[in-house]
Amino acid sequence: MAPSSINVMQIKPLHGSALLILESELVASIVDIMFGGTGRPPVALDGREFSATEQRLIRRIIDLVCTEYRKAWEAFHPFELVYSRSEMQPQFANIATPTEIVVSARFEIHLGDQGGAMHLCIPYTAIEPIRETLFSSVNAS
């Protein structure tokens, strides 16, 4: 099975790190489409690391996600994700202790009949300083 793209992101101006994970199926579909394919990656993913070209496309996707995420949070609190590093091994992408609460969101991205998921995971301790702002924004809606 091919690896997911695991990316450690700084949360500015807050403290801490988040994870932005692009599942291998999503990456393979995007790469296929970008090079003129139908978006249908090979049925058997081979478990290799991402090539330099695939890594460049992943960085472009990450930059786009960061830009749109910053825009989405503007109404609540100035907040942005800044790329820090990529990891191939999940155990090295440690952003929280095993007992910490995290906020996790899964986004299904469809490209025709293909695609995959993107995950965002933020430790609660990172967003706890703006908890009241978030709570008041939810109650005002």
C-alpha positions in Angstrom: 0.0 0.0 0.0 1.3 3.5 -0.9 2.0 5.9 1.9 -0.2 8.8 2.8 1.3 12.3 2.6 1.8 13.2 6.3 2.6 16.9 6.8 3.3 18.7 10.0 2.0 22.3 10.0 2.7 25.1 12.4 -0.4 26.9 13.7 0.3 30.7 13.7 -0.1 32.8 15.7 -1.2 30.0 18.1 1.3 27.5 19.6 1.6 23.9 18.6 1.5 21.9 15.4 -1.2 20.3 13.3 -1.2 17.4 10.9 -2.5 17.7 7.3 -2.7 14.2 5.8 -3.5 13.5 2.1 -4.4 9.8 1.6 -2.5 8.0 -1.1 -5.6 7.5 -3.3 -6.2 11.2 -3.4 -2.5 12.0 -4.3 -2.5 9.3 -7.0 -5.8 10.6 -8.5 -4.5 14.2 -8.5 -1.1 13.2 -10.1 -2.9 11.2 -12.8 -5.2 14.1 -13.6 -2.4 16.6 -13.7 -0.6 14.5 -16.3 -3.6 14.1 -18.6 -5.1 10.9 -17.1 -8.7 10.2 -16.2 -8.0 10.4 -12.4 -8.0 6.6 -12.0 -4.8 5.7 -10.3 -3.3 2.2 -10.8 -5.4 -0.5 -8.9 -2.3 -1.8 -7.1 -0.4 0.9 -5.3 3.1 -0.2 -4.8 4.2 1.1 -1.4 7.0 3.3 -2.8 7.8 6.8 -1.5 6.5 9.8 -3.4 8.7 10.9 -6.4 10.1 14.4 -6.6 7.3 15.4 -9.0 4.6 14.0 -6.8 6.1 15.8 -3.8 6.0 19.1 -5.7 2.4 18.6 -6.5 1.7 17.7 -2.9 3.3 21.0 -1.8 1.1 22.9 -4.3 -1.9 21.2 -2.8 -0.7 22.0 0.7 -0.2 25.7 -0.2 -3.7 25.9 -1.6 -5.2 24.2 1.5 -3.3 26.7 3.7 -4.5 29.7 1.7 -8.1 28.6 1.8 -8.0 27.6 5.5 -6.6 31.0 6.4 -9.5 32.7 4.5 -12.0 30.4 6.2 -10.8 31.4 9.7 -10.6 35.2 9.0 -14.1 35.8 10.4 -13.3 34.1 13.7 -9.6 34.6 14.5 -6.5 35.3 12.4 -5.1 31.8 12.0 -2.9 30.1 9.5 -1.3 26.8 8.8 2.4 27.0 7.8 4.1 24.0 6.3 6.9 22.7 8.6 7.9 19.3 7.2 6.6 16.0 5.7 7.0 12.6 7.3 6.8 9.2 5.8 6.5 7.3 9.1 3.5 8.2 11.3 5.4 7.8 14.5 7.6 10.8 13.6 4.7 13.1 13.1 4.0 13.5 16.8 1.9 16.6 17.6 0.2 15.5 20.8 0.6 13.1 23.7 -1.4 9.9 23.5 -3.8 11.2 26.2 -4.4 14.6 24.7 -7.7 15.6 23.0 -7.5 16.5 19.4 -9.9 18.1 16.9 -10.0 16.0 13.7 -11.7 16.8 10.5 -12.0 14.5 7.4 -12.7 16.0 4.0 -13.7 13.7 1.1 -12.5 15.1 -2.2 -14.0 13.7 -5.3 -12.4 14.1 -8.7 -15.1 12.6 -11.0 -15.6 9.1 -9.7 -12.2 9.0 -8.0 -10.5 10.8 -5.2 -9.8 10.3 -1.6 -9.7 12.0 1.8 -7.7 14.8 3.4 -7.5 14.9 7.2 -6.7 17.8 9.5 -5.8 17.1 13.1 -5.2 19.9 15.6 -4.5 19.3 19.3 -7.1 20.9 21.5 -4.3 22.7 23.5 -3.5 24.7 20.4 -6.9 26.1 19.9 -7.9 26.3 23.6 -6.7 30.0 23.9 -9.4 31.0 21.3 -12.1 28.7 22.8 -14.2 31.6 24.0 -14.0 33.3 20.6 -15.1 30.1 18.8 -17.9 29.5 21.4 -19.3 33.0 21.0 -19.2 32.8 17.2 -21.1 29.5 17.3 -23.7 31.0 19.7 -24.1 34.1 17.5 -25.2 32.0 14.5 
